[in-house]
Amino acid sequence: MPKLFTEAKKRLREAAVHMKFDPDVLEMLKYPKETLAASLLIRMDDGSRRSFKAWRCRYNDTRGPTKGGIRFYPAVNFDEVMTLAFWMTFKCAVVNLPFGGAKGGVAVNANELSKAELERLSRAYVKAFNSFIGPDRDIPAPDMYTNDMVMGWMADEYSAIVNQPSPAVITGKPLALGGSLGRTDATGRGGYLVIKHLERDLKIEPENTRVVIQGFGNVGFHCACLLHADGYKICGLSDSKMAIYDPAGMDPHAVHEHKSKTGSLSGAPTNGQAKEISNAELLESDCDLLIPAALENQITHINAANIQARVICELANGPITPAGDRILNKSGKIVIPDILANAGGVIVSYFEWVQNKAGYYWTLDDIHSRLKERIEPETRTVWNISLEKNIDMRTAAYIHSLERICTAVTAHGTKTFFST
Ligand code: GLU
């Protein structure tokens, strides 16, 4: 059994012990509903052809069409795609979106492709998976190393195949092609709103809170800017190559500008004297709030005991392993779990899909207030479950989410219904 997936299912079992429900539900969630693998053969700029491995997994669609991003990343594999689809199932349910979970991936280093090659690869993905995806079946979105432009090419390719504009097949598109206002910063904003909402419960005061963010991509950058504007002190940031740490703080906009100009975090302006350290050192650095916003498996049984932050907010998917979690929980750290903390992206994706279907577009204020209205009560519920049952927030989030999935499964009838 693949490793990441086996680990991910442990979370489900941990939540299940706190609940009473029909075994049908766990049976249904045991394996993905369907998975498709393909190779994408594209013409490179130099005239040669190259083939890339690609996958799409629809984990469960009991609560609606499946939803989840497509990542372009060299190390992507089937186990990872299936696990991410599993997480999407719980993420959509925890914030009550009428969606199931899915994910897609292509094993490619997108930075090594020219823009034209990237377009061919994006279109090839849709050619290979067009019968698998669809506006009422499975709706992709951006993920690591894919962006609005990639989504635009994919939506265009799909529309050409079905012979009519079909914007609702993909979310995270450019605004001019049916995208939604507020989608770009939605994941970072969602994380920010969750932290803000729990400030009092977590006994956090922005001006006394030193924040470290691992990953300075779209998610990490936007969350850093919102926290910074709110008075939080951003003390550490990293990209895939290195990290910078300055206890005197830094302005994420200035760091971003420096990185855009020079391609590196090295030498970025900060309030004092920044130290250049590794990503691993950054995670263990002195701070109050740690935000892993990069990859899976960053905090494990090896480094969990060295984490100094009191609160960890997971903006990446799966940055803490179950063994890492146990160590953090034992030492009294609070982890705000990925399926809640990074749900802002898929929430605004849902808004984009609704707007595409209705053909009526909302203002940025609408998006911001609807995102807040949706994520805050779910955060409160998860927090309350964790207090009532005296359990960590992740288990509470899985319980909350599993309850919704159970209700949907039970509505079709279970063993109890059919055998009495
Ligand atoms: N890739 C994002 C995630 O992991 C967004 C998914 C979506 O918008 O469908 O949540």
Boltz pocket constraint, residues with backbone or C-beta under 6 A from the ligand:
constraints:
  - pocket:
      binder: B
      contacts: [[A, 67], [A, 68], [A, 69], [A, 70], [A, 139], [A, 140], [A, 141], [A, 142], [A, 143], [A, 144], [A, 171], [A, 317], [A, 342], [A, 343], [A, 345], [A, 346], [A, 347], [A, 349]]
      max_distance: 6.0
